[in-house]
């Protein structure tokens, strides 16, 4: 499945999104870990879009 791009597509992640959005303002490096196919990329992308923070994606580098 493709990563989700809308907040309403992520279920029960409001508290985590709030926490990550606040952390993006203070931390220089943030790691998101978890099992495969649990929505880590969707979660990260949505938080970055909503926070309007600059970031570098290494997703397409090989």
Buried (B, 14 or more C-beta within 10 A) or exposed (E): EEBBEEEEEBEEBEEEBEEBBEEBEEEEEEEEEEEEEEBBBBBBBBBBEBBEEEEEEEEEEE
